[in-house]
Amino acid sequence: MSRPAGGLRPILTLPGLDGYGPDDLPDVERTDGVPELRLALAQARAEQELGYRIPPVADPAAHPQEQLVEWTAAVNRHHTAILAADLDEHACVVDLVDHRLEAAIAATVATRSAEPAREEVAILVAVDGGRTGRAVGLAAEVLRERSADGGPAAGPTASDRALAWVAAQLGTDAAAQARAAVTVPTAHADAQTVTALIWLAAGAAG
């Protein structure tokens, strides 16, 4: 599933459903230029509410019309709430990272595939403007804390089990990347590092 490398597009463009133009947004004061970040957060909240996600580059014909209407309405509703709450950039990043990591871990466990983590990290990279930035860095910090706070990935035995799960379910290449990611300092973590740490978190939860 491809995504634009440099940013996020409006979720869908359909007759009567292309609801992200300036005339459709509430009359609230904007404090910064982070519309793509707020839209990404609205999509994440809609996914949590509905239990599914329609990608920004989705073919409308691949989804039932009722689902398209439901998804677009939910994204619009959350987008409106985010704008009205005037969430600052940092608050949006923290909220978005939390949503995207939980979605990535759950999807990796459910599908036994390496792709959900890559797709979710691609969203964070897009939010960072196509490069490693605050969203990717925060994701690395959260994943490190998850394994260090006495959670399911803490301790060498649990770590070995997580790596074994990655190797068995995602392949030996993914396991090698996960093993290497553990040694990367958080300050130097990039998209590949975060992707591999998500695989490890999935292995601990799987």
Secondary structure by P-SEA (a helix, b strand, c coil): ccccccccccccccccccccccccccccccccccaaaaaaaaaaaaaaacccccccccccccccaaaaaaaaaaaaaaaaaaaaacccaaaaaaaaaaaaaaaaaaaaaaaccccaaaaaaaaaaaaacccccaaaaaaaaaaaaaaacccccccaaaaaaaaaaaaacccaaaaaaaaaaaacccccccaaaaaaaaaaaaaaac
